[in-house]
Structure formats: structure tokens, C-alpha cells
Amino acid sequence: MNDVLPLSALRHNFKHLAVKPAFYQPDGARQRIWTWEEVEKAVRSLIGGLHDLGLGKGDAVAIYGKNSAEWIIADWAVMLAGMVSIPIYPTANEETLAFIIERTKCKAVFIGKLDDHQVGQRVFSSSLAQIVLPCDSIDGPIAWKDWMAQKSFTGEFFKGAADSVISIMYTSGSTGTPKGVELTQSAYASACGDTARWLNVNQSDRLFSYLPLAHIAERVVTEGMMIYAPGAVTYFSESLETFIDDLKAAKPTVFFSVPRLWAKFLASIYHTVPKKKLSSLLNDPSVNQSIKRKVKCSLGFEETRVWVSAAAPIAREIIEEFEALDIYISEAWGMTEVTGAGCINYPFKSSMIGTIGKPFTDAQVRLSQDNEIQVKGRNVFERYHLNPEVTAESFTDDGWFKTKDRGEWDEQGALKIVGRLKDEFKTTTGKYIIPSPIEAMMCNHDIIELACVMGSNRPQPFAAVVLSDTASLLDKDAIKRELERFLQNMNESLENHQKLSHILVASEPWTIENNMLTPTMKIRRFEIEARYKEAASALNDQQKVLWCE
């Protein structure tokens, strides 16, 4: 069905699904169920409101807020009006928010639930129309309910061509200024249709939306699956506090997450049942199946058939430990520039753990002479918004997109990510360090949650780490001894030029808010290196593990 353009597929769903449920939106103690008929009515009301503001085809409209049914409805309304949707992360700082609004010449913004609505209020000018989605935390000049009550648009929805730009998605950006990826109908159709077909998503599937919809992967695996697997429904989480309860209520059949959250799920399991005890129970044939069922039920996974991890590398040990529980996590890889659909280890194969599997149908993948992963296909974007120089630099002469990820094929034809070209650095030994494999080794330790390996122009690399919740059970001296032991053992497995000289323990967590993490929870190397530059200059041979106060 990926030859059908998304706006045509949406019109088809409005007509043929009508009274069937589309969204389950938490509303206090109850679930607000949106039918497709109600969704279409709301879409038409929003289009009518946008037209009343004087907006027309090609105008940019931002959506800024946490995930909700109304977020997606607003997105669909903008695109079906022939306008361009601009998703913005709800955690975007003032600089990023202002840059995107100005760069795209936004005429209006839909504002949803936010942790800090003052950020937007400091950025948005009085000339920018602000429409507030149903939300208790903020008021605005235009309320959702007012537009729902007014006369709606009755004309034909915008159809557009295959090359029509329906959205501009800004990369979360671990370094530098965000780049706006222009998303066409054709690329969206390719990625979403491919994903729906590859994962066998169908009308009986339930999806759970909680990762930011401003990220391409979340947009594909929720919105895209609803469009290209007619009848699939999406549930939402009301808040971080209700997350697990909302997940259990949804009982998703397809579940997508990121490595850091998979690690937290695993930690919560071991908090309930210690690792050694769980391993012993799983080796007991008389109880192992009931234990697996209980663990799945505790996470809301009793009916899940597809589990996916993406957005960053995941430690193979995490996948293997979940595999022992019959939770088969398929690692996937993609980028905004390839509309999220690059490669995936699905159907799950144990022999491919540690790889990102094989390319999706529409994605052609090759390695350059220096093993850079390059991609070509309908799913690949054509240009960055108002950035022709960077666009030209991002493609080879024969039209392949240069991902800047370094990879290698294994004997099964599966692709393995071995590093990020821009993350590599050279020590004074003259040899290059690829940090991500070392960081993955470190994050597999129970007391390390996050790690960043650095050391450009130093004799040896070193690492800064954030301790996990498990570490809180130990005193400082015990943590120091354990990290010293771990450092020694890990270094024995590394080549001489890779051996870490020190471990710096962060005194505060790395978060999106303090700019140490991207909205998709990848580490921001430049920011972290700057934060620990002074501490790095004071490293000495007497202490291998130091706290940064």
C-alpha cells in the first residue's frame, strides 16, 4: 500500500472506518475514545479555523507540545489543508524554538501540554496565531473548543503530488544547529508503508505513543501505522507518573522504545526480582513460563508481539536478557533524512543481536570505501529546508545520502553500526578512538546509566559517567572500588590506544533540560566535553576514579 500517498490514505480511512475507534486518550480517570468520524470532524473544524486566520496552501504551522490525540489531529489538519506541518519537541529551548519558528516563517502554532509553557511565551510574538490544545496548564488567545464549535471546512481535502512537502522535521541535533528535513508525501508513503508491511501491522494492532511525535520514528510507528494499517489504534500516556499504568491499560501489540528506557525496564524487573534469583527461576522448567508471563504483565506486554529499539545503539546484553524472558527486541536504525526506515532485525533473529538487521524494502544501503553507511531510495529526503550547501555536502555525486555512521556487514548480510564518523577523535598517539562501542560496554554495568568517552589530543581517552539508581544502594567508597575494578577489567579487553585512563563521575544527572541529552536521549558530546573540560585538565595518576563536584 506504500504506493498510496498519505493524504489519499487518510481520506480513505475517514470514509471507510467512520465509527471505528482511532485514539484512546487518557482524561483523568477515564479514556476519551476518538472515532475516525470524530477525527475527521475535528480536522475539518481546524482547517476552517486556519482559513479564518487567513492561512492558505504552503503556509507553515507548528505543533508544540506533548503527545496526544489532538496533536495528531492538528498534524493531519495542517497537511490536509495543503499547509506544512512543523513538529517541535516539547523540550526545545528558547534558542531552538525561536530558530525553527523564524526559519520556517510559521504563521500559527498549536500548543499542547508542556512542562514549561513560559519558554514558548517568551518566544512567540503577538503576530503568531496561538491555538491551545485541550490542556489544563495553559490558556491562550484561541482555544481548541472554540474552533470545534464553529463552522467547519466543507470542501475537498488537499491531495497534493508525490513530491509535495507536507512537513519539515528538525533533527534533534547532538551537535550544531538543527537542520530542517523536508518530508514529501512519497518519502512518507515509502517509510510508513514499508514499516507496516515489514512488521505485519494490521487492524487488530494497538500502538502506544509516548516518545516525542517531533521525532520521525515515533511519527512513523504511530501516525504512519494508523494511516497504512487501517484499523490500528493508538493509546497515549497521560504523564510520567501514570506511564506504567497507562501502558498496562493499553496492552500494546506493537511497542517501540529507546535503549535508555529498555535499560530502565530491565532495572525495574531486577528491582522486583534480583537478577540471580530471576535467572534461577527461569532455569526451573516448573515455573519459568509463569515467571515470564508475570514479568510481561507487569510491563503491559502480555499481548505484545513486536518490540523495537531504535534512536541509539542498545547493548546486546540488554537484548539477550529480555530474550530470556521471551521479549524479543528488534533493533532498528534510521534517521530523519531516511524517514526513519533504514534497517531492522525483524523477524527477530538471535544470531543478529548486535546488528541492526537488514534494509527495509525501499532502502538501498551500501558502504563507502571508509565504511560510511550510505542510503538511496524513495524513503530518502531530497533537501534540507533553505540549506542548499549542506544538502549538497550530504549526498555523493551519484545521489546516495551520506549518513556519517560507520558500519560493516556480517556473514548473514546484516548491518552493524560500529561508530559515528563525527564522534571519532584522535589522541596524541595518532590513533583514532571510536567511542560508542566503549560506551556500550560501560553502560552494561549495573551502576552506570550513561557514559561519554572523550580525550581528543590527550595521551589516552577517559570517560564521564552518570550513575544508575542501582548505585544509590552503595556508599561512595564501594562505588569507587567497583568502578576501579571495572576499569581495570574493561581495559584488559581493549587495545592499548583505547584503554581509558580515568572515570569521572558526574555529580548531577544528564538531562534534556540541562542540554546534556537530545530530546531522543542521545548524549550531546560537545556539551558534555565542555562541562568536564576543567576536570579533565586536573586528572592525575594517583586517582583513577574521581567525582566532579
Secondary structure, DSSP 4 states (H G I P E B T S, - for coil): -TTS-HHHHHHHHHHHHTTSEEEEEEETTEEEEEEHHHHHHHHHHHHHHHHHTT--TT-EEEEESS--HHHHHHHHHHHHTT-EEEEE-TT--HHHHHHHHHHHT-SEEEE---S-THHHHHH--TTSEEEE-S-SS---SEEHHHHHHSPPP-SPPP---TT-EEEEEE---SSSS--EEEEEHHHHHHHHHHHHHHTT--TT-EEEE-S-TTSHHHHIIIIIHHHHSTT-EEEE-S-STTHHHHHHHH--SEEEE-HHHHHHHHHHHHHHS-HHHHHHHHT-TTTHHHHHHHHHHHHT-TT--EEEE-SS---HHHHHHHHTTT--EEEEE--GGGTT-SEE--S--GGGTTS--EE-TT-EEEE-TT-EEEEESTTS---BTT-HHHHHHTB-TTS-EEEEEEEEE-TTS-EEEEEEGGG-EE-TTS-EE-HHHHHHHHHTSTTEEEEEEE-TTSSS-EEEEEE-GGGGGS-HHHHHHHHHHHHHHHHHTS-GGG----EEEESS---TTTTSB-TT--B-HHHHHHHTHHHHHT--SS-SEEEE-
